[in-house]
Amino acid sequence: MSRIGRQPVDLPKGVEARLEDGTLTVTGPKGALELRVNPEMKVSMEDAVLTVERPSDEPRHRALHGLTRSLIANMVEGVTDGFQRKLEIVGVGYRAEKKGPGITLHLGYSHTIEYPAPTGIELEVPIQTEVVVKGSDKQLVGQVAAEIRGFRPPEPYKGKGVRYAGEQIRRKAGKTAGS
């Protein structure tokens, strides 16, 4: 059996879950999230505990078992605590500023980049060289952070660009170091 899939998901106080027509809805203080559960997986709820069961030991069912349980656990964590991803901006003149619900990025191009925040995502700029992406949907938070990083990924020579907080950039030696 899947070790991850076997673990039950406990619902904290203030979090409700409903399963209707194959759609699981989890509601909490940070919002509500929905998940279309694969029809082959059986999700049951007893006394504020969600469990996922699979019909057989086929590799496909084993994979879906752990995946479904992980998605449900992420939904519960997202509506209670939420998720966040920090981005660092490195480079002379590179900066970000908050503009309404979105942000404006100055990343060394001839133009500025306006990035509107998608629904369910909150963008913060505590200092000019840092962007914080917050939200209750883990996948959406990661997607938005990847899109912002994609505007100017870190380059290997000087390390300039937008990187995740704590990301290690593999540096290359320049032309002068080769001789």
N, C-alpha and C positions, 0 to 999 in steps of 0.2 A: 504494500500500500504506500501511497504517497505520504511522506512525513509531513509535508506542508498541508496537503489536502485534508489530512485526518484531523488537524487541529481545529477546534471550534473557534468561532469568532464571537467574543463577548460584546454585547451592546452596553456602553456606559449609560449612566442616567442622563436623560434629556435627548437620547437618540432613539428614533423609531424606525422600524423596517417593515415594509409591506411587499408581499409577493403577489402580483396579479397578472395573469395571462403571460407568464414567462418573463415579466419585467420586475426586477427588484428595485424598490425605491427606498433610499435611506435618507432620513431627514434629521437634522441636528441644528445646533446653534449657529453654525457657519453656512447653512444652506441645505439644499437637497440635491442628491445625485441619483441618476438612474442607470441601470445596467440590464441589457438584454441577456438573460441567462441562456446558455446553450440548452436546447430541449432534452439532450441526453443526460444532462446533470440534474440531480435532484437536490434542491435546497429546502431545508426544513428549519423551522424556528420553534424553540421551546424555551420558555422562561428567559427571554432576552439573550438567547444563545443561538447563533446561526451555525448550521452544519451543512456540509456538502458531501454528497454520496455519488459514486459512479456505478454504472451498470455492469462493467466487466473490467478485466485486467489488460485489455488491448492497449498498445502504446498510445494510441490517439486519446483514449479515455483517461489514461493516467496523466497525460499532459494537460488535458482540459480540467482534470480534478484540481491539480495544484494551481493552475491559472485562475480558475473561477474563485477559489478560496482567497488567493492573493488580491484579486480585484475587489472582492467584497471587503477584505480587511483594509485596503487602501481607501475605500469609500467611507468606512466607519471612521478611520483616522482623519480623513479630510474634513468631514462635517463636524468633528469635535475640535481638533487642533489646527487643521489646515496644513498646507505645505508651502515652503518657500525655497527659492533658489537665488543665490547672490552671484552677481557678475561684477568683475573688475575691469576698468578701462585703463589701459596703459598706453602712453604716448604723449608727446608734447602737443598740446592744443586739443587733445581728445577729451571730450567731456559729454555729460548728459545733463539735461534739465527737465523738470516736470512741467508739462503743459496740459492743463485740464486733466482728463482721465488718462492721457497717454504721456509719452516722453518725446523729447527732441534730442537727437544724437548728432554731435559734431565729431566726425571720425576721419578727418583729413581729406575728404572729398571736396569738390567745388561747390557742393550743395549740402544742406542739412537733411537729415533723415527724420521724418515725422512718423512715429510708431503709435497708433491708437491702441489702447488696451482692449482686448476682446472681452466679451461678457463673462463675468465670473473671475476675472483676473484684476489684481490691484498692483500697479507699478509704483515703486517708491524710489526716490533719489536722495538718500541721506547726505551724501557728499557728491561733488561733481564727477568723481571717478568711480562711483559705485551705483549699481542698479539692483534693486531687490524686487523679485517677481513673487507675488503671493496669491494663493487661491486654494480652493478646496478640492479641485480635481488634479490629481498628481500628473496625469498624462498631459493635461493642458498647460500646467505650470512648466513642465519640462519642454514642451513644444515651443512655448513663447520664449523661454530662455534660449533655446537653440536658434530661433529665428533672429533674436537680437544679436547673438554671438555671430551668426552668419553674415551680418552686415560688414564686419571686419574681423575675420578670425585671426588669432595671434600668428605672427610670422616667425620663422625660426631663427632669424639673424639678430634682431634686436628685441624680439618678444613683444612688439607693439601690436595692439589690437584689443578686442573684447574677449575675455576669458572667464571661465567659471572660477569662483573663489577657491583657492587651493589647488587649481589645476597646474600640473607641471608641464612646461613647454620644453621640448627637446631642442636645444640650441645647436646651431651649426657654426663652424668657424668660417670667417669671411675669407676673401681672396688673399689678404695679406698674411694670414696665418698659415697658408699652404706652403709658402716658400721658406 
